[in-house]
């Protein structure tokens, strides 16, 4: 055959029996009719082998899949029967119709332009004279529509910067193993590439465009692929500008947002905006907002497009909700003979007030908020004043030809300091308070008969109420801390005292236990013994209680003893107690109490006085 490429799509072997003259060939054959039935004759030698394979035209094939429109040849070869003049018979097995005889008697059956009707199983046999071989095995031919290619980009971005490398690929799903020849179109230049890849090493603006491909093998072509757009990003960055040129824009103002492309003058640009609501045709380089609203808040950016090239996105310009002025004071009270400096600003802003276009307006409350004039304050600069009178102050900013005002700031209260000086006292004034005791923290303001409201500051966990006395009925460590107070005149709430000095309250969670000593511990019968009860912070208002330890006679142990109050031993002011005429061995304990209601310490450990010649066989309490 005169085909330039020869390939086998399906390959298989058949055993055949050649019918002929036994004297000439040395074997018998069976005669087979078109229906496949054979007449029985005796074989006298081995049959030749018969092969059927597909030979497509100008295309290397690796399967029995043929695309519609291609040319393919089915060849029948008889191995072992070379040199013999054979006549061939072909048949095709069609679905539902069974075997159909084909009008071809040569060893090749050629399909010029394959169609759906050519699909099915093909088989052949050879004849010499009146003798036939067996039918060959079936080779099945599948006819498909040519696949539609897909164009992909690597890297897979649809926008690539100038100077980068990109590969445009033509992918044929299901036809990867076939040898295709490719045709390309796209970009802004002719593409002389026949492989499946088109590589652009250094991307230029002219490489932008829509790319598509198709492929051929044999004589048929695939469809053109759907176009994939390659957009080239040029090294130009637009700028979003505002008119007026303030760094922040607020609700209610009028503004024009403009996209400016430096270095792209003379080009015919179309524009794309973010947010997308601005992209209403025609997309121009200006967007005017007559009255900015909350829905206009957010970032604005733009880019320009010409042909298949895009600029980079501009930096984001932010439109904010209506701002609120912020008022700060360098102190909260006007000192005697002094003043307070107030500062007004509009945030957020990293720029100075002048570049933002703001002018500031100041107000003081006197039945209503009145605008301050030069008689009411000293205007230090735009955004700063000095005042020497107490009261509630506010400010706001305004800018533009038709003045646009911010929201008013929160009110700031400025007090006027009076000369009265408060003092914090503790009652009782003990250096340490124990858990469960009662203590009163008091704020006292001397000078005149003015009625005051009180304010406290403390670093303790529990805060005092705004009264002149804070009574703690059962103290704990959470009440420990520094306390200070100041007063505010009831008749003029802007007049206050200074803060008092701090007083420290310390509350211990450990209940104290006194230490009892006896003197002497050994004595002669009838002598006197002195008991001493010692408590930490001995002078802190303690009264003392004296007891005799009575052992438990059932256990003979002082651990289970009870305490019996000694005569006149109930709350003595003295920390010592004398027992006269001691005649026998005995144990004693003490404890202390103070305050109203009275707080008691734990009992001391028992102490024993040993009388000479008299011993008690009891187990003493562990000291």
C-alpha positions in Angstrom: 0.0 0.0 0.0 1.0 3.5 -0.6 0.3 4.9 2.9 3.0 6.9 4.6 2.2 5.6 8.1 1.2 2.1 8.9 0.0 1.0 12.4 -2.0 -1.7 13.9 -5.2 -0.7 15.9 -6.3 -4.2 16.6 -4.2 -7.3 16.2 -5.4 -10.9 16.5 -4.7 -14.3 15.0 -7.1 -16.7 13.4 -6.7 -20.4 12.7 -8.0 -21.1 9.2 -8.6 -24.2 7.1 -7.8 -23.8 3.4 -10.1 -25.8 1.2 -8.4 -27.0 -2.0 -7.1 -29.9 -4.1 -5.5 -32.5 -1.7 -3.1 -33.6 -4.4 -1.7 -30.1 -4.8 -1.6 -28.9 -1.2 -1.5 -31.9 0.9 -4.6 -31.1 3.1 -8.4 -31.2 2.9 -10.7 -28.3 3.8 -14.2 -27.5 4.9 -16.6 -25.6 2.7 -18.4 -22.9 4.5 -21.4 -21.0 3.2 -22.3 -17.4 4.0 -24.4 -18.4 7.0 -21.3 -19.9 8.6 -22.3 -23.6 8.2 -19.5 -25.9 7.1 -19.5 -29.1 5.1 -17.4 -31.8 6.8 -14.2 -32.9 5.0 -11.1 -34.6 6.3 -8.1 -32.3 7.0 -4.8 -33.7 5.8 -2.4 -30.9 7.0 -2.0 -27.9 9.4 -4.1 -24.8 8.3 -2.5 -21.5 7.5 -2.9 -18.6 10.0 -5.0 -15.6 9.1 -4.6 -12.0 10.5 -6.9 -9.0 10.3 -5.7 -5.5 11.3 -6.6 -1.9 10.8 -4.4 0.4 8.8 -5.5 4.0 9.0 -4.5 6.6 6.5 -1.6 9.0 7.5 -2.2 8.4 11.2 -0.7 6.2 13.8 -3.5 4.6 15.8 -3.3 2.6 19.1 -6.8 1.4 19.4 -9.8 0.6 17.3 -11.3 4.0 17.9 -11.8 6.0 14.7 -13.0 9.5 14.5 -15.8 10.5 12.2 -14.4 11.6 8.8 -11.1 9.7 9.1 -9.9 7.2 6.5 -9.0 3.7 7.7 -8.1 0.4 6.0 -8.9 -3.1 7.4 -6.3 -5.7 6.1 -6.7 -9.5 6.0 -3.5 -11.5 5.9 -3.1 -15.3 5.7 0.1 -16.6 7.2 1.2 -19.9 5.8 -0.6 -19.4 2.5 1.9 -17.1 0.8 2.3 -17.5 -2.9 -1.3 -18.6 -3.3 -3.8 -16.4 -5.1 -6.6 -15.8 -2.6 -9.9 -14.2 -3.0 -11.3 -12.6 0.1 -14.7 -12.1 1.6 -15.5 -9.5 4.2 -18.4 -9.1 6.6 -19.5 -6.6 9.3 -21.6 -7.4 12.3 -24.2 -4.6 12.7 -26.2 -4.2 15.9 -29.7 -5.8 15.5 -29.0 -6.7 11.8 -26.4 -9.5 12.3 -23.7 -10.1 9.7 -23.8 -8.0 6.5 -21.6 -9.0 3.6 -19.3 -6.3 2.3 -18.6 -5.8 -1.4 -14.9 -6.2 -1.3 -12.8 -9.2 -2.5 -9.3 -8.0 -2.0 -7.2 -8.4 1.2 -7.9 -4.7 2.1 -11.2 -3.0 2.9 -10.8 0.8 2.9 -13.3 3.2 4.6 -12.6 6.6 3.0 -14.6 8.9 5.4 -15.8 7.1 8.4 -19.4 7.6 9.5 -21.6 6.2 12.2 -22.7 3.4 9.8 -19.2 2.1 9.6 -19.0 1.1 13.3 -19.2 -2.6 14.3 -17.2 -5.8 14.2 -15.2 -6.8 11.1 -14.2 -10.3 10.0 -12.7 -11.8 6.9 -11.8 -15.2 5.3 -9.9 -16.4 2.2 -10.9 -18.6 -0.7 -8.9 -20.4 -3.3 -11.0 -22.2 -5.8 -13.9 -23.6 -4.0 -12.2 -23.9 -0.7 -12.5 -21.4 2.2 -10.6 -20.6 5.3 -12.4 -20.2 8.6 -13.6 -16.7 9.5 -11.1 -14.6 11.3 -11.7 -13.3 14.8 -13.7 -10.0 15.0 -12.1 -6.7 15.2 -14.5 -4.0 16.6 -14.3 -0.5 15.1 -15.8 2.3 17.3 -16.7 5.5 15.5 -16.6 8.7 17.6 -17.1 12.4 16.9 -13.7 14.2 16.9 -13.0 15.5 20.5 -13.2 19.2 21.3 -9.9 20.5 22.6 -9.5 22.7 25.6 -7.0 25.6 25.9 -5.3 26.0 29.3 -2.7 28.4 30.7 0.3 27.5 32.8 0.4 29.2 35.2 -3.3 29.1 35.3 -3.9 32.9 35.8 -5.9 34.8 33.3 -3.8 37.9 34.0 0.0 37.7 33.8 2.6 40.4 34.2 4.7 41.6 31.4 8.1 39.8 31.2 6.7 36.6 32.8 6.7 33.2 31.0 3.4 31.5 30.1 2.6 28.2 28.3 -0.6 27.9 26.3 -1.7 24.2 26.0 -4.1 22.5 23.7 -5.6 19.5 25.6 -7.6 16.7 23.9 -9.4 14.6 26.4 -9.4 10.9 25.4 -6.9 11.4 22.6 -3.7 11.9 24.5 -1.9 8.9 23.0 -2.7 9.8 19.4 -0.3 11.8 17.2 -2.1 15.1 16.5 -1.1 18.0 14.4 -2.3 21.3 15.9 -3.4 24.6 14.6 -3.4 27.8 16.7 -5.0 31.2 16.5 -5.1 34.0 18.9 -3.2 36.8 20.5 -2.3 39.8 18.3 0.2 37.9 16.1 0.3 34.9 13.8 1.2 31.6 15.5 3.3 29.1 13.5 3.2 26.3 16.0 1.9 22.7 15.3 2.6 21.1 18.6 0.2 21.0 21.6 2.1 23.7 23.5 2.8 27.3 22.6 5.4 28.8 25.0 5.8 32.6 25.4 9.1 33.2 27.2 8.9 36.9 27.8 5.4 38.2 27.8 4.7 41.5 26.0 1.5 43.5 25.7 1.0 42.2 22.1 0.7 38.6 23.5 -2.6 39.4 25.2 -5.7 38.1 23.5 -8.0 35.2 23.0 -6.4 31.8 22.2 -8.0 28.8 20.7 -6.8 25.6 18.9 -7.8 22.6 16.9 -6.1 19.3 15.9 -6.0 16.9 13.0 -5.0 13.3 12.3 -5.6 11.5 9.1 -7.9 13.8 7.1 -10.3 15.0 9.8 -10.2 18.0 12.1 -11.5 18.5 15.6 -13.7 21.5 16.4 -12.1 24.8 17.4 -11.7 25.0 21.2 -13.5 27.6 23.2 -11.3 30.7 23.5 -9.3 31.4 26.6 -8.4 35.0 27.3 -4.9 35.9 28.3 -4.8 39.4 29.8 -1.4 41.1 30.3 -0.9 43.3 33.3 1.3 46.3 32.3 3.5 48.0 34.8 1.3 51.0 35.2 -0.5 51.7 38.5 -3.4 54.1 38.4 -4.2 56.5 41.3 -7.6 57.2 42.8 -7.9 60.8 43.7 -10.7 62.8 45.4 -12.0 66.2 44.7 -11.9 67.9 47.2 -8.5 66.2 48.2 -9.3 65.2 51.8 -7.8 62.0 53.1 -11.2 60.8 54.5 -14.7 61.4 53.1 -17.8 61.3 55.3 -21.5 60.7 54.9 -23.3 63.7 53.6 -20.4 65.2 51.7 -20.1 65.6 47.9 -17.1 64.1 46.3 -15.7 63.1 42.9 -13.7 59.9 42.7 -11.3 60.0 39.8 -9.0 57.3 38.2 -5.8 58.8 36.8 -3.2 56.7 34.8 0.2 58.3 34.8 2.3 57.2 31.7 -0.7 56.1 29.8 -1.6 59.4 28.2 -3.0 59.2 24.7 -4.2 55.6 25.0 -7.9 54.8 24.7 -8.6 53.3 28.1 -11.7 51.8 29.5 -12.0 51.6 33.3 -13.0 49.0 35.8 -13.9 50.0 39.4 -14.2 48.4 42.7 -16.9 48.1 44.1 -18.6 46.7 41.0 -21.6 49.0 41.4 -19.6 51.7 39.7 -19.2 49.7 36.5 -22.3 51.0 34.8 -21.7 51.6 31.1 -20.0 53.7 29.9 -17.2 53.1 32.4 -15.5 56.4 32.7 -12.5 57.6 34.8 -14.8 59.7 37.1 -17.5 58.8 39.5 -19.3 61.7 41.3 -21.2 61.1 44.5 -23.6 64.0 45.2 -24.4 63.0 48.8 -22.2 60.4 50.3 -24.3 57.9 52.3 -23.5 54.9 54.5 -23.9 52.6 51.5 -21.1 54.4 49.8 -18.7 53.4 52.6 -15.8 51.1 51.7 -12.7 51.0 49.6 -12.5 52.4 46.1 -9.9 51.3 43.5 -9.7 51.2 39.7 -7.7 49.9 36.8 -7.5 50.7 33.1 -7.9 48.4 30.1 -6.9 48.7 26.5 -7.2 45.8 24.1 -6.2 42.7 26.2 -4.0 44.6 28.6 -4.8 45.7 32.1 -3.0 48.1 34.4 -2.5 47.1 38.0 -5.1 47.9 40.6 -4.8 51.3 42.3 -4.4 51.6 46.0 -7.6 51.6 47.9 -9.3 54.9 48.8 -11.7 54.6 51.8 -15.0 56.4 52.2 -16.1 56.4 55.9 -19.3 56.8 57.8 -20.1 60.3 59.3 -17.4 61.0 61.8 -17.8 61.9 65.4 -15.5 64.5 67.0 -13.4 63.5 69.9 -12.8 65.9 72.9 -9.9 65.5 75.3 -8.9 67.4 78.4 -5.4 67.6 79.9 -7.0 67.4 83.4 -10.5 66.9 84.8 -10.5 69.9 87.2 -9.4 73.5 87.0 -6.9 74.0 89.8 -7.2 77.1 92.0 -6.2 80.0 89.8 -5.4 77.8 86.8 -7.0 76.5 83.6 -7.6 73.3 81.6 -6.7 72.8 78.0 -9.3 71.1 75.7 -8.3 69.4 72.4 -10.8 68.5 69.6 -10.0 66.2 66.7 -11.8 64.1 64.1 -10.6 60.5 63.9 -9.4 58.4 62.2 -6.9 60.8 60.7 -3.1 60.6 60.5 -3.0 64.0 58.9 -3.1 67.4 60.5 -6.3 69.3 61.0 -5.4 71.9 58.3 -4.8 69.3 55.6 -8.0 67.6 56.5 -9.9 70.9 56.1 -11.5 70.8 59.5 -12.5 73.8 61.5 -13.6 73.3 65.1 -16.6 74.7 67.1 -16.7 74.7 70.9 -19.8 74.6 73.2 -20.4 74.9 77.0 -23.6 73.9 78.7 -25.6 76.6 80.4 -29.3 75.4 80.3 -28.4 74.5 76.7 -25.1 74.2 74.8 -23.9 77.7 73.8 -21.1 78.4 71.2 -18.0 79.7 72.9 -16.5 83.0 71.9 -13.3 84.8 72.7 -14.8 86.0 76.0 -15.4 82.4 77.2 -12.1 80.8 76.3 -8.6 81.3 75.0 -8.3 79.9 71.5 -4.8 78.5 71.3 -4.9 76.9 67.8 -7.4 75.3 65.4 -8.5 72.4 67.6 -7.3 73.6 71.0 -8.7 76.0 73.6 -8.0 76.9 77.3 -10.8 77.3 79.8 -10.8 78.4 83.5 -14.5 77.7 84.3 -16.0 74.4 85.2 -18.9 72.9 83.3 -19.9 70.5 80.5 -18.0 71.0 77.2 -18.5 69.7 73.7 -17.0 70.2 70.2 -17.5 69.4 66.6 -15.7 69.8 63.3 -16.9 71.4 60.0 -15.4 71.7 56.5 -16.3 72.6 52.9 -17.9 75.5 51.2 -21.3 74.3 52.2 -20.2 73.4 55.7 -20.4 69.7 56.5 -20.5 69.1 60.2 -19.3 66.0 62.2 -21.4 64.6 65.0 -20.9 66.3 68.3 -18.3 64.8 70.6 -19.2 63.3 73.9 -19.5 65.8 76.7 -16.5 66.3 79.0 -17.1 67.6 82.5 -14.6 70.0 83.9 -14.6 70.7 87.6 -13.4 73.7 89.6 -11.2 72.9 92.5 -12.1 74.5 95.9 -9.7 74.9 98.8 -11.4 72.5 101.2 -9.2 69.5 101.8 -10.7 66.0 102.6 -9.1 63.5 105.1 -9.7 59.7 105.2 -9.7 58.1 108.6 -10.2 54.5 109.8 -12.3 53.7 112.9 -11.0 52.0 114.9 -7.6 53.2 113.7 -5.7 49.9 114.1 -2.7 49.1 111.9 -4.1 45.6 111.0 -7.6 44.3 110.8 -8.4 40.6 111.0 -10.9 38.7 109.0 -14.4 39.1 110.4 -13.8 42.4 112.3 -15.9 45.5 111.7 -14.2 48.7 110.5 -15.4 52.0 109.2 -13.6 54.1 106.5 -14.6 57.7 106.8 -14.2 60.8 104.5 -14.1 64.1 106.5 -14.1 67.6 104.8 -13.3 70.5 107.1 -14.1 74.1 106.5 -17.6 75.6 106.4 -21.0 73.9 106.6 -21.2 73.0 102.9 -23.1 69.8 102.0 -21.1 67.4 100.0 -21.5 64.5 97.7 -18.6 62.1 98.1 -16.5 60.1 95.6 -14.1 57.3 96.5 -11.1 55.8 94.8 -9.6 52.5 95.9 -7.5 49.6 94.4 -9.3 47.1 96.6 -11.7 44.6 95.0 -14.8 46.1 96.7 -15.7 49.7 96.0 -17.2 52.0 98.7 -20.5 53.7 98.0 -20.6 57.4 97.3 -21.2 58.4 101.0 -18.9 59.9 103.6 -18.7 56.6 105.5 -18.0 53.0 104.4 -18.8 50.5 107.1 -17.3 47.1 106.6 -19.1 44.7 109.0 -17.2 41.5 108.3 -13.8 42.4 106.8 -11.8 40.1 104.5 -8.6 40.4 102.4 -10.7 41.7 99.5 -11.2 44.9 101.5 -7.4 45.5 101.7 -6.1 48.5 99.7 -5.6 52.2 99.5 -8.5 54.5 100.0 -8.9 58.2 99.1 -11.9 60.5 98.6 -13.0 63.9 97.4 -16.1 66.0 97.8 -18.4 67.7 95.3 -20.7 70.6 96.4 -24.3 69.6 96.3 -25.3 73.2 95.4 -22.7 73.4 92.5 -21.7 70.1 91.1 -18.7 71.6 89.1 -17.0 72.6 92.4 -14.9 69.8 93.9 -12.2 69.4 96.4 -8.9 67.8 95.6 -8.3 64.2 96.3 -7.4 63.4 99.9 -4.2 61.5 100.7 -4.5 57.8 100.6 -5.0 55.6 103.7 -4.0 51.9 103.6 -6.3 49.3 105.1 -4.8 45.9 105.7 -7.0 42.9 106.4 -5.4 39.6 107.4 -7.3 36.3 106.7 -5.3 34.6 109.5 -7.2 34.6 112.8 -4.7 35.6 115.6 -3.8 33.3 118.5 -2.3 34.9 121.6 0.7 33.4 123.4 0.3 32.7 127.2 3.2 32.6 129.6 3.2 31.7 133.3 5.6 32.8 136.0 6.7 30.8 137.8 5.9 27.5 136.2 7.0 25.6 139.4 5.9 27.0 142.7 5.4 26.0 146.4 1.8 25.4 147.5 0.0 28.7 148.4 2.3 30.9 146.3 1.0 33.4 143.6 1.4 32.9 139.9 1.2 35.5 137.1 -0.3 34.9 133.7 0.7 37.1 130.7 -1.3 37.0 127.4 0.6 38.5 124.4 -1.1 39.4 121.1 0.5 40.8 117.9 -0.1 44.6 117.9 -0.6 44.5 121.6 -1.8 48.1 121.9 -4.6 47.8 119.3 -7.6 48.0 121.6 -7.5 44.4 123.0 -9.3 43.2 126.1 -8.2 39.9 127.7 -10.1 36.8 128.9 -8.6 34.2 131.4 -9.5 30.6 131.7 -8.6 27.5 133.7 -8.3 24.3 131.6 -10.5 21.5 133.0 -9.4 18.1 131.6 -11.8 15.5 130.4 -11.8 12.9 133.2 -13.1 10.2 130.9 -10.0 10.4 128.6 -7.6 11.9 131.2 -6.4 14.2 128.4 -6.2 18.0 128.2 -6.9 17.8 124.5 -10.6 17.3 125.4 -10.5 19.8 128.2 -13.1 22.6 128.6 -12.4 26.1 129.7 -13.6 27.6 132.9 -13.6 31.4 133.2 -11.4 32.6 136.1 -12.9 35.1 138.6 -12.8 38.7 137.2 -11.2 37.2 134.1 -13.8 38.5 131.7 -12.4 41.2 129.4 -9.6 42.8 131.5 -7.8 45.8 130.1 -4.5 44.4 131.4 -2.7 41.7 129.5 -1.7 40.1 132.8 -3.6 38.2 135.5 -2.4 37.1 139.0 -3.6 34.0 140.8 -3.1 34.0 144.5 -2.7 30.9 146.8 -2.1 28.4 144.0 -2.1 24.9 145.8 -2.1 22.4 143.1 -1.0 21.7 139.5 -3.3 23.4 136.9 -3.5 24.4 133.3 -4.5 27.9 132.0 -5.4 29.5 128.6 -6.3 33.1 127.5 -7.8 34.9 124.5 -8.3 38.5 123.4 -11.2 40.5 122.0 -11.8 44.0 120.7 -14.3 46.2 118.7 -18.1 46.6 118.6 -19.4 44.0 118.0 -16.5 42.3 119.7 -14.1 40.2 117.7 -12.3 37.3 119.5 -9.0 35.6 118.8 -8.5 31.9 119.1 -7.6 30.5 122.6 -4.0 30.2 123.4 -2.3 26.9 124.0 -2.6 25.7 127.6 0.2 26.5 130.0 0.8 24.5 133.2 1.7 25.6 136.7 3.3 22.7 138.6 2.9 22.6 142.4 5.8 20.9 144.3 4.9 17.5 145.7 1.7 17.2 143.7 1.6 15.5 140.2 -1.3 14.7 138.0 -1.0 11.6 135.8 -2.8 13.3 132.9 -1.6 13.6 129.3 -0.8 17.3 128.8 -2.1 19.2 125.8 0.6 19.4 123.1 2.2 22.8 123.1 
